[in-house]
């Protein structure tokens, strides 16, 4: 069974840093792209950053030059620097996984709260 477990959320002051981690557990599949999304109150869920199996990254304009996504085998990280109050949201990770000769199926973590406030 595929499971994504997140950690690293919390309360941080503006200008501070935080690193989120998401571990994908299971077996019998390969992990394709992985990513981070966020949803603030009253807002739609939006893409924050993605990373392919080959290491190609993509970032939302709002986080470019501040956030860094990386991966190591079954774990995807989101290093968040120079945090702003508008970064406050529930951050969720996802991963596209595929079994032999199957299309990718996207799995989601439960989400972790990131609050940027003084």
C-alpha positions in Angstrom: 0.0 0.0 0.0 1.3 3.4 -0.9 1.4 5.9 1.9 2.8 9.4 2.1 3.8 10.8 5.4 4.7 14.5 5.8 6.6 16.3 8.5 8.2 19.6 9.2 5.3 22.0 9.3 4.9 24.6 12.1 4.9 28.2 13.0 7.7 30.4 11.8 8.3 34.2 11.7 8.4 36.1 8.5 11.8 35.8 6.9 12.4 32.5 8.6 13.0 29.1 7.1 11.3 25.7 7.3 11.9 22.4 5.6 9.1 20.0 4.8 9.7 16.3 4.2 7.4 13.7 2.7 8.3 10.0 2.8 6.6 7.6 0.3 6.4 4.0 1.6 5.4 0.9 -0.1 6.8 -1.5 -2.7 6.3 -2.9 -6.1 6.1 0.4 -7.9 8.3 3.2 -9.2 7.9 6.8 -8.2 7.6 9.3 -11.0 7.1 12.9 -10.4 6.7 14.3 -6.9 5.4 17.6 -5.8 4.2 20.0 -3.2 0.9 21.9 -3.2 -0.7 24.3 -0.8 -4.1 25.6 0.0 -4.8 28.7 2.0 -8.2 29.4 3.6 -10.7 30.6 1.0 -8.2 29.7 -1.8 -7.9 26.9 -4.3 -5.2 24.4 -4.0 -2.2 25.5 -6.0 1.0 24.0 -7.2 4.1 25.0 -5.3 6.8 22.9 -6.8 7.3 19.7 -8.7 10.3 17.5 -9.4 10.5 14.7 -11.9 12.3 11.4 -11.5 15.2 12.9 -13.4 15.5 15.8 -11.1 13.8 18.5 -13.3 12.1 21.1 -11.1 9.3 23.5 -11.6 8.2 26.3 -9.3 5.2 28.6 -8.9 6.2 32.1 -9.6 5.3 33.1 -6.1 8.0 30.9 -4.6 10.8 31.0 -7.1 14.2 31.9 -5.6 12.8 31.2 -2.1 11.8 27.5 -2.1 13.8 24.5 -3.2 12.4 21.1 -4.0 14.6 18.1 -3.9 14.2 14.3 -3.7 16.2 11.4 -2.5 14.8 8.0 -3.5 11.4 7.8 -1.6 11.5 11.2 0.0 10.7 14.6 -1.4 11.7 17.8 0.5 10.7 21.4 0.3 13.2 23.9 1.7 11.3 27.1 2.3 13.3 30.3 2.9 12.4 33.9 3.3 9.0 32.9 4.3 6.1 35.4 4.0 2.8 35.6 5.7 1.1 34.8 2.4 2.9 31.4 2.4 0.6 30.4 5.2 -1.3 27.3 4.1 -1.8 23.6 4.4 1.0 22.0 2.4 0.4 18.7 0.8 2.8 16.4 -1.0 2.0 14.0 -3.8 3.7 11.4 -5.8 2.9 9.7 -9.1 3.6 6.0 -8.9 3.3 3.3 -11.5 3.4 -0.4 -11.6 4.7 -2.4 -14.5 2.9 -1.3 -17.7 0.5 0.9 -15.9 -0.1 4.6 -16.0 0.8 6.7 -13.0 -1.5 7.0 -10.1 -1.3 10.0 -7.9 -1.2 9.6 -4.1 -1.5 12.4 -1.6 -0.2 13.0 1.9 -2.5 14.3 4.6 -1.1 17.8 4.6 0.9 19.8 7.1 0.1 23.3 8.4 2.6 26.0 7.8 1.9 29.3 9.5 4.1 32.4 8.9 3.3 35.0 11.5 5.0 37.4 13.9 
